[in-house]
Amino acid sequence: MLSILTPRSTNSTASNSNSTTTTTTTKPTSPTATPVADAATAQAKIAFLNQALETLHDVFPSGEVDEFRRLLKTTPDESRLYVVTEMLLKRYKDAGCRARAGPLEPWERFRSDEYRAAVKKALCKEFRGLPKSTIQAVMAENNDAYAPSRTTLAGIAAKSWRVSFSNLFRRAPRAPPAAVSGCRELDDELHALAHPARDAQAADDAALAQTLNEAEAAAAGALVECECCYGDFAWENIAACTAGHFFCHACLTRAVQEGVYGQGRAEVRCLSATAAPACVAAVAPAVLAAALPADVKAALEERAACDSLERSGLRFVRCPFCGYAEVDEPRPLRPRPAAVLAAALALLLAAAIAPRAIAALVAVTAPLLLLYRAHIHQRIVATAHTLTLRRRGTRFRCAAPACLRASCLTCLKPFAPFHICFEAETDGARLAAEKAMADAVKRTCPRCNTSFIKSSGCNKLTCPCGYVMCYICRADVREVGYAHFCQHFRQVPGRPCAECRRCDLYVVEDETEKVRRAGVRGEEAYWTRVGGRPGAAAVARAGVVGVGVGVGIEGWGSGVERGVEWVLEKTVAACFV
């Protein structure tokens, strides 16, 4: 029996007791829609994993990146980052990890399947004499990154007899292949790896072109003499000042390097040694741009920019890792209405209760305020600025494209999560004080600049270079020898001689007070250089409290100074918002 059913949809069904036939009609789809969507999904997943890896590396700077990647791979997609963070918090609290320094390297990030396949294909093609298992193991060790995997495989191939035998008839690869792999990420990496080879080739070509150019100029009698080193050069290697004196590019480069790195100046004057009178004309910026190498030109521009910033008189925030600077414009402080009202009421109440005492106080303090008004205003402004910076935060992000590093405005160190300034190992004030105390007792040879400290023996010191000096007065005693010291007999050794004022050969000076004062001066100089002391908690944590404080008049004065700073800071914080 055959039954025919009228379909209600696009599907038609014919059935009997033995078979059933089904016909389905669907709309045609684009063959490229699904691969494009899959690629976009894969890229989004890789981006999310890399972002999560960055977060974990910032929160756990002492953790292992391999462990982070393994946990992120094996954890389900739902709440992946939170689950991994909870697991690492327990593990970090119990055992901790080996210390890790530096930011996350590019090769440590997650890679796409396309990149891994392209890397495997490229390495298998380049190292045909090595087993595929070796290549896969090396790739696993290096997170499937091409550059470190290729370096490791090259070392293995150098020891393999199979590769050595095959290299008898085929030149071993010395540089990364320049062929296009089909993967954009790997192609970019290959292009970056070949950059040194391209630079070396360009430098060789430029040197060859310069040699040929000078040979042609010499044959034509067109060489120009440098007025600095008196050498003969082609016209393309000659620069000139605005007055028309000629000198070669090499002399100009050395002069700029000495001015920028040695003397710290950005002005470039004429180098002519034959000009009479001496020429002080400047070298045009266009000439400098054409003659100087890229790194020297960048250093000169940075030095010129720093000089302009210093002459402007403005307050700047600088990156400690490069020459980038920003104008420091903190939010101005505004008086608190409640604080102003409370101060006015307190003054009126005090005047009503004890008018004579208030009048006497005003009569005494008014002349002092008028006499030291500039100093008081300066201290208040500095305290307000310090308070504003503290409220703003200490993290500074450099905006220079070549840097982009985060630093701490207080300690000038790289900024990291849970950053603590003035830690025991990196305490600048402690190191400055210790250096000043060491400098107070050390002696330096003026011939070879070798520093040393006398531990025992007489005061006639002999340097390894042959220079002989007196430890007390630092005089050169190579010619007079021991005649420089006192030759008179004293019944009580150590007492000053009553017959002459020469140095004592065996006297041991008590340098305790000298060392203490040097430590105090070094610490104060450090805080002056960095722009103020940190809070009391940071100083106590750094271990610098007590270097000269509370001992003698200088220590008492330093304590009073800190007390005044603390009172000013609390007063400004209470009266301004």
Disulfide bonds with the S-S distance in Angstrom:
none
